[in-house]
Amino acid sequence: MVHKTINPKILYYGNPVILLTTMNEDGSTNISPISSSWALDHFLVIGLGAEGKAYENLKQRGECVLNIPGPDLWERVESLAACTGKEMVPPGKAAYGCVYVKDKFQAAGLTGKKSSAVSADAIAECPIQIEGKVRHIREPDYMEGIAIAEVEAAAIHAQEDIIKEGHHIDPGKWSPLIYNFRHYFGLGKELGKTARA
Ligand SMILES: Cc1cc2nc3c(=O)[nH]c(=O)nc-3n(C[C@H](O)[C@H](O)[C@H](O)COP(=O)(O)O)c2cc1C
Protein backbone atom coordinates (compact mmCIF):
# COMPACT_ATOMS: atom_id res chain seq x y z
CA MET A 1 0.00 0.00 0.00
CA VAL A 2 1.47 3.36 -1.01
CA HIS A 3 0.93 6.31 1.32
CA LYS A 4 1.44 9.97 0.52
CA THR A 5 2.00 12.81 2.97
CA ILE A 6 -0.94 15.19 2.78
CA ASN A 7 -1.91 18.49 4.37
CA PRO A 8 -5.73 18.47 4.71
CA LYS A 9 -7.59 21.57 5.90
CA ILE A 10 -9.71 19.52 8.30
CA LEU A 11 -9.03 16.40 10.34
CA TYR A 12 -12.51 15.23 11.38
CA TYR A 13 -11.77 11.57 10.72
CA GLY A 14 -15.10 10.14 11.82
CA ASN A 15 -16.61 10.90 15.22
CA PRO A 16 -20.16 10.55 16.52
CA VAL A 17 -22.22 13.72 16.33
CA ILE A 18 -23.40 15.15 19.63
CA LEU A 19 -26.06 17.79 20.19
CA LEU A 20 -24.68 19.56 23.23
CA THR A 21 -27.32 21.37 25.26
CA THR A 22 -26.37 24.10 27.72
CA MET A 23 -28.44 26.57 29.70
CA ASN A 24 -28.55 30.23 28.63
CA GLU A 25 -28.57 33.15 31.09
CA ASP A 26 -32.39 33.45 30.83
CA GLY A 27 -33.00 29.76 31.68
CA SER A 28 -33.68 28.63 28.10
CA THR A 29 -31.60 25.86 26.54
CA ASN A 30 -29.14 26.24 23.64
CA ILE A 31 -28.23 23.42 21.23
CA SER A 32 -24.76 23.17 19.65
CA PRO A 33 -23.82 20.36 17.24
CA ILE A 34 -20.32 19.07 18.00
CA SER A 35 -18.24 16.11 16.88
CA SER A 36 -15.07 16.57 18.93
CA SER A 37 -15.56 14.27 21.89
CA TRP A 38 -14.46 11.04 23.48
CA ALA A 39 -15.42 9.07 26.56
CA LEU A 40 -13.27 7.20 29.04
CA ASP A 41 -15.09 5.45 31.87
CA HIS A 42 -17.74 7.99 32.94
CA PHE A 43 -15.73 11.02 31.90
CA LEU A 44 -16.10 12.84 28.60
CA VAL A 45 -13.74 15.25 26.89
CA ILE A 46 -15.17 17.74 24.44
CA GLY A 47 -13.54 20.28 22.15
CA LEU A 48 -15.30 23.61 21.65
CA GLY A 49 -14.74 26.81 19.73
CA ALA A 50 -14.09 29.45 22.40
CA GLU A 51 -16.29 32.06 20.69
CA GLY A 52 -19.43 29.88 20.67
CA LYS A 53 -22.41 30.06 23.01
CA ALA A 54 -21.86 26.48 24.19
CA TYR A 55 -18.51 27.41 25.68
CA GLU A 56 -19.86 30.58 27.30
CA ASN A 57 -22.73 28.64 28.92
CA LEU A 58 -20.50 25.77 29.96
CA LYS A 59 -18.12 28.15 31.73
CA GLN A 60 -20.99 29.96 33.46
CA ARG A 61 -23.13 27.00 34.55
CA GLY A 62 -20.67 24.09 34.61
CA GLU A 63 -23.36 21.76 33.25
CA CYS A 64 -24.48 20.30 29.94
CA VAL A 65 -26.22 17.38 28.29
CA LEU A 66 -24.57 15.32 25.55
CA ASN A 67 -27.53 14.26 23.41
CA ILE A 68 -26.49 11.60 20.93
CA PRO A 69 -28.56 11.49 17.73
CA GLY A 70 -29.01 8.51 15.45
CA PRO A 71 -28.45 8.76 11.66
CA ASP A 72 -32.13 9.62 11.07
CA LEU A 73 -31.56 13.05 12.65
CA TRP A 74 -28.76 14.20 10.34
CA GLU A 75 -30.82 16.82 8.50
CA ARG A 76 -31.96 18.35 11.78
CA VAL A 77 -28.34 18.46 12.97
CA GLU A 78 -27.30 20.11 9.72
CA SER A 79 -30.09 22.68 10.02
CA LEU A 80 -28.25 24.02 13.11
CA ALA A 81 -24.78 24.10 11.52
CA ALA A 82 -24.87 27.83 10.73
CA CYS A 83 -26.76 28.95 13.86
CA THR A 84 -25.34 30.39 17.05
CA GLY A 85 -26.95 31.16 20.37
CA LYS A 86 -24.77 34.30 20.57
CA GLU A 87 -26.88 37.40 20.01
CA MET A 88 -23.80 39.31 18.86
CA VAL A 89 -22.58 36.89 16.17
CA PRO A 90 -18.77 36.65 16.54
CA PRO A 91 -16.82 37.72 13.39
CA GLY A 92 -15.42 34.22 12.85
CA LYS A 93 -18.95 32.81 12.67
CA ALA A 94 -20.43 35.70 10.66
CA ALA A 95 -17.72 35.02 8.05
CA TYR A 96 -19.40 31.73 7.12
CA GLY A 97 -22.97 33.07 7.24
CA CYS A 98 -23.75 31.99 10.79
CA VAL A 99 -26.84 33.70 12.24
CA TYR A 100 -28.21 34.18 15.76
CA VAL A 101 -31.04 31.77 16.60
CA LYS A 102 -32.68 32.10 19.98
CA ASP A 103 -34.82 28.95 19.88
CA LYS A 104 -32.83 26.17 18.25
CA PHE A 105 -35.39 23.54 19.30
CA GLN A 106 -37.98 25.25 17.15
CA ALA A 107 -35.49 25.89 14.33
CA ALA A 108 -34.53 22.20 14.09
CA GLY A 109 -37.90 20.65 14.99
CA LEU A 110 -36.60 19.11 18.22
CA THR A 111 -38.29 18.71 21.59
CA GLY A 112 -36.91 19.75 24.97
CA LYS A 113 -37.10 17.33 27.89
CA LYS A 114 -36.36 18.15 31.55
CA SER A 115 -33.07 16.73 32.80
CA SER A 116 -32.71 15.03 36.18
CA ALA A 117 -29.26 16.17 37.37
CA VAL A 118 -28.50 19.34 35.41
CA SER A 119 -30.31 22.54 34.51
CA ALA A 120 -30.15 22.37 30.69
CA ASP A 121 -32.93 20.47 28.92
CA ALA A 122 -32.16 17.24 27.05
CA ILE A 123 -33.40 16.51 23.50
CA ALA A 124 -36.23 13.98 23.48
CA GLU A 125 -35.51 12.73 19.92
CA CYS A 126 -31.94 11.65 20.82
CA PRO A 127 -31.83 7.98 21.90
CA ILE A 128 -28.94 8.55 24.33
CA GLN A 129 -28.69 11.54 26.69
CA ILE A 130 -25.74 12.01 29.04
CA GLU A 131 -26.16 14.73 31.64
CA GLY A 132 -22.77 16.05 32.65
CA LYS A 133 -21.02 18.30 35.16
CA VAL A 134 -17.85 20.12 34.17
CA ARG A 135 -14.74 19.03 36.06
CA HIS A 136 -12.14 21.10 34.23
CA ILE A 137 -11.92 23.54 31.33
CA ARG A 138 -8.84 24.91 29.67
CA GLU A 139 -7.86 26.96 26.65
CA PRO A 140 -4.48 25.54 25.63
CA ASP A 141 -1.99 28.26 24.71
CA TYR A 142 -0.89 26.28 21.64
CA MET A 143 -4.42 26.28 20.10
CA GLU A 144 -5.98 29.67 19.54
CA GLY A 145 -9.76 29.87 19.95
CA ILE A 146 -10.23 26.28 21.10
CA ALA A 147 -11.28 25.09 24.55
CA ILE A 148 -11.18 21.62 26.03
CA ALA A 149 -13.76 20.66 28.65
CA GLU A 150 -13.69 17.59 30.84
CA VAL A 151 -17.15 16.51 31.94
CA GLU A 152 -18.28 13.84 34.37
CA ALA A 153 -21.49 11.94 33.56
CA ALA A 154 -24.06 12.64 36.26
CA ALA A 155 -27.05 10.76 34.78
CA ILE A 156 -27.39 8.64 31.66
CA HIS A 157 -30.69 8.03 29.87
CA ALA A 158 -31.36 5.68 26.96
CA GLN A 159 -34.42 5.00 24.87
CA GLU A 160 -36.09 1.82 26.14
CA ASP A 161 -35.87 -0.10 22.88
CA ILE A 162 -32.04 0.11 22.69
CA ILE A 163 -31.47 -1.10 26.28
CA LYS A 164 -30.60 -4.71 27.03
CA GLU A 165 -30.18 -6.48 30.37
CA GLY A 166 -31.32 -3.47 32.34
CA HIS A 167 -28.33 -1.15 32.06
CA HIS A 168 -26.59 -1.79 28.76
CA ILE A 169 -26.97 -0.32 25.29
CA ASP A 170 -27.64 -3.02 22.69
CA PRO A 171 -25.15 -2.22 19.88
CA GLY A 172 -27.27 -4.24 17.47
CA LYS A 173 -30.08 -1.78 17.99
CA TRP A 174 -28.13 1.46 18.41
CA SER A 175 -25.90 3.16 15.92
CA PRO A 176 -24.58 6.73 16.09
CA LEU A 177 -24.55 9.42 13.42
CA ILE A 178 -20.95 9.81 12.26
CA TYR A 179 -19.32 13.05 11.06
CA ASN A 180 -16.73 11.84 8.56
CA PHE A 181 -14.58 14.64 7.08
CA ARG A 182 -17.67 16.89 7.21
CA HIS A 183 -19.98 14.30 5.62
CA TYR A 184 -22.70 12.49 7.57
CA PHE A 185 -22.68 8.69 7.70
CA GLY A 186 -24.48 5.94 9.56
CA LEU A 187 -22.53 2.87 10.63
CA GLY A 188 -22.61 -0.19 8.35
CA LYS A 189 -23.24 -3.73 9.52
CA GLU A 190 -21.55 -5.23 12.58
CA LEU A 191 -18.09 -6.69 11.89
CA GLY A 192 -17.42 -8.48 15.19
CA LYS A 193 -17.21 -8.18 18.96
CA THR A 194 -14.15 -7.39 21.08
CA ALA A 195 -12.98 -10.04 23.58
CA ARG A 196 -12.46 -7.23 26.12
CA ALA A 197 -14.92 -7.33 29.00
C1 LIG B 1 -21.74 18.05 12.62
C2 LIG B 1 -21.08 19.23 13.25
C3 LIG B 1 -20.01 19.06 14.11
C4 LIG B 1 -19.43 20.16 14.76
N1 LIG B 1 -18.42 19.95 15.65
C5 LIG B 1 -18.02 20.96 16.44
C6 LIG B 1 -17.13 20.73 17.52
O1 LIG B 1 -16.70 19.60 17.77
N2 LIG B 1 -16.81 21.78 18.32
C7 LIG B 1 -17.29 23.04 18.08
O2 LIG B 1 -16.99 23.96 18.84
N3 LIG B 1 -18.10 23.30 17.04
C8 LIG B 1 -18.50 22.29 16.23
N4 LIG B 1 -19.37 22.53 15.20
C9 LIG B 1 -19.75 23.91 14.92
C10 LIG B 1 -20.82 24.44 15.88
O3 LIG B 1 -21.98 23.65 15.85
C11 LIG B 1 -21.18 25.87 15.47
O4 LIG B 1 -20.04 26.68 15.71
C12 LIG B 1 -22.36 26.46 16.17
O5 LIG B 1 -22.54 27.79 15.71
C13 LIG B 1 -22.22 26.48 17.69
O6 LIG B 1 -23.39 27.07 18.24
P1 LIG B 1 -23.29 27.99 19.56
O7 LIG B 1 -22.46 29.19 19.23
O8 LIG B 1 -24.71 28.34 19.85
O9 LIG B 1 -22.67 27.13 20.62
C14 LIG B 1 -19.93 21.46 14.50
C15 LIG B 1 -20.98 21.64 13.61
C16 LIG B 1 -21.56 20.56 12.99
C17 LIG B 1 -22.72 20.77 12.05
The ligand as a Gaussian input file, in Angstrom:
#p B3LYP/6-31G(d) Opt

LIG

0 1
 C      -21.736000      18.053000      12.618000
 C      -21.080000      19.230000      13.249000
 C      -20.014000      19.061000      14.108000
 C      -19.431000      20.161000      14.756000
 N      -18.417000      19.952000      15.651000
 C      -18.017000      20.964000      16.436000
 C      -17.131000      20.727000      17.519000
 O      -16.704000      19.598000      17.769000
 N      -16.813000      21.779000      18.316000
 C      -17.294000      23.040000      18.084000
 O      -16.994000      23.964000      18.839000
 N      -18.099000      23.299000      17.041000
 C      -18.500000      22.286000      16.229000
 N      -19.367000      22.526000      15.204000
 C      -19.753000      23.913000      14.920000
 C      -20.823000      24.444000      15.877000
 O      -21.984000      23.652000      15.849000
 C      -21.177000      25.866000      15.472000
 O      -20.043000      26.682000      15.714000
 C      -22.357000      26.459000      16.170000
 O      -22.542000      27.791000      15.706000
 C      -22.220000      26.479000      17.685000
 O      -23.385000      27.066000      18.239000
 P      -23.295000      27.989000      19.558000
 O      -22.457000      29.188000      19.227000
 O      -24.714000      28.342000      19.851000
 O      -22.672000      27.133000      20.619000
 C      -19.926000      21.465000      14.504000
 C      -20.984000      21.640000      13.608000
 C      -21.560000      20.555000      12.986000
 C      -22.721000      20.766000      12.054000

